Amino acid sequence: MDKRSFIFGTAVSDYNFIGREKETQRLMANFTEGINTILISPRRIGKTSLVKHVKNLLDSEQDIIVVYLDMFACKTEYEFYNALSAAVLKQTASHAEKWMEYAKEFLVRLTPKLTFSPEANTGFSLSLGITPKTHTPDEVLNLAEEIARKRNKRIVICIDEFQQLGELPDSLTVQKRLRSTWQHQQLTSYCLFGSKQHLMSNIFQLRNMPFYQFGDMIYLGKIDKEDWVDYIVSHFKDRNKNITRDLAERLCNIVDSYSSYVQQLAWLLFSRLNEGMSATEAQLDLAVNDLLDANEALFMQQVEPLSAYQMNFLRAIAMGHHHRFGEKEIREEFNLGSPANITRLKNALIKKDLIETQGRGLLYLTDPVFRLWLQRRMM
C-alpha cells in the first residue's frame, strides 16, 4: 500500500483516498448491473481517483472486468480505436501470451506486436496497426462484447478524458457510430468522464447530440470539508507532525476544497516541517506562495493567448463580480467594451474552460488557485 502522506497530479487510492462513500456505492451498483455512467464535474475534483478506486474494489470479482483507458492522446478516430482495442485486450487477458491469443481470435487480419520494457515490472506496450483498410469501426467497437460473451463475464469500459471525442475530425459522425453500436450491447457497459466540464456537457446534455441520455448522469461535487480536515490532521500525525483542525480548515478554504489542490497545498506545508513540529499560519502562507509559484508557468500559458478584453473579464470575476457585466459601471471599471461584447467574452472563456456558469447564470473561475493567482497579480 502507498503510504505517502499527500499525493497530487495523479490518481490516489487506499491510504490517500477519502470520502466518496455514496458515489462509490452508486458507481459499484452501476458497474455491477451494467448501467452506463457519465461523470461530470470540474477539474481537480477526483473523478479518475474515484473510478480507479471502484475498479480496484471490483478487481477481485470473478464475473466482472473493469477496463480503464485514457483518451487524452487520441487525435483521430482510428487512434481511439487502436487505444480502445489495446486496453480491452490487455486488461481482459491474464498475461501477454493470452493477450496474443485474444488479438488473433477476436481481431483477425492483425499481426500484433508486443514491446516489453527493459525495466522490471513496467509491463508491455502494444502495437495493433488497426486502420480503415484492416478493420471496420463495428469490429473494434464490438470487441469487448465478443470477449465478454466468450468468457461469460461482464465488462465495464471506463474512458477518461472522453471530451476528446468532441475534438476529433468529423466528431458528430464518430459519436453517432459509437452510440449506435454501444447501445445494443448486453454484456458491456461504459463509464465516460473527462476534465473539461463544458465539452462533456455539450456531448451528453444537448438533446440533439448522439450521447444524450446515454446513461446515469452523476455530477461529482467536492469532498466534504470535514472529511478533508480529518484526513489532513491524521496524515500529519502519522508522520509525527501536527496541524490544528482550524488551520487544516483554512487550508481547505484557500483552495475551495478542490481535491488535487488540497493534496498539493497540504504537501507543501507538510514538507516545511521537521519531525515533531506544528504547522503555523505563517508557514501556511509560505506554502500558498509555493503553490502559486508551482502553477505559475501553467497559468501564464493559459492567459498568454487571451485578448485584453478577455483578461479584463477574468479580472472582474476574480474581484467578485459574477453577473450584471453589461451594466455601464462594471463595463467601464474593467474596460469590457460594449454590451454586445460581453456575450462574446463569456462564450469564449467558457469554451476555454476558464470560467463556468453556476446557479442562475452566475459566472465563476473554474480553478480556485488560478483565481488566487489573478488576485495576487492585481494587487
Secondary structure, 3 states (H helix, E strand, C coil): CCCCCCCCCCCCCHHHCCCCHHHHHHHHHHHHHCCCEEEECCCCCCHHHHHHHHHHHHCCCCCEEEEEEECCCCCCHHHHHHHHHHHHHHHHCCCHHHHHHHHHHHCCCCCCEEEECCCCCCCEEEECCCCCCCCCHHHHHCHHHHHHHHHCCEEEEEEECHHHHHHCCCHHHHHHHHHHHHCCCCCEEEEEECCCHHHHHHHHHCCCCCCCCCCEEEECCCCCHHHHHHHHHHHHHHCCCECCHHHHHHHHHHCCCCHHHHHHHHHHHHCCCCCCCECCHHHHHHHHHHHHHHHHHHHHHHHCCCCHHHHHHHHHHHCCCCCCCCCHHHHHHHCCCCHHHHHHHHHHHHHCCCEEEECCCEEEECCHHHHHHHHHHHC
